[in-house]
Structures are given as structure tokens and as C-alpha cells.
Amino acid sequence: MSGLPLLSSNDIIRKLRKAGFINAPHQGKGSHIALSRLGDDGKRHLVIIPKRDPVPKGTLISILKQAHLTKEEFLELG
């Protein structure tokens, strides 16, 4: 498995939108963007992304946990 690359918040948002996430209005505040989607379990998954370039790898791992995505699934989003 390859490691996670350093990505900007815009790159992460683009990939998450490919995975079916949409803007979550009234959730993101200030320097953060909120995205959400309904999971296979019928629950809403809310992801908060800080506006940074690059986003630290630890923060990216936390975002992937919030999104219920594996590293491999995220990297395949292109």
C-alpha cells in the first residue's frame, strides 16, 4: 500500500465529491468546509475539512475515518 500524499483541502474536497459527498450548509465555520453523504447504513456521514495547503497527514487520516473510507478507496478516487 502506498502512503497518503500531501494534498490541499481543495484536492481532498474534489476527491470526496467523487465519492458522493455534498456541501453541508450551516455546518462549516470560518476556515473549515463541511461535506456530508448518506452511508450504506443509512446514516449521515459528516466530514469537516480545514482550509490548508497542505493538510497534515494526521488530519487527512482523521478525515478518512469521518468519511468511512479506507486509504485505498480514497486513493482510487483519482
Buried (B, 14 or more C-beta within 10 A) or exposed (E): EEEBEEBEBEBBBEBBBEBEBEEBEEBBEEEEBBBBBEEEEEEEBBBBBBBBEBBEEEBBEBBBEBBBBEBEEBBEEE
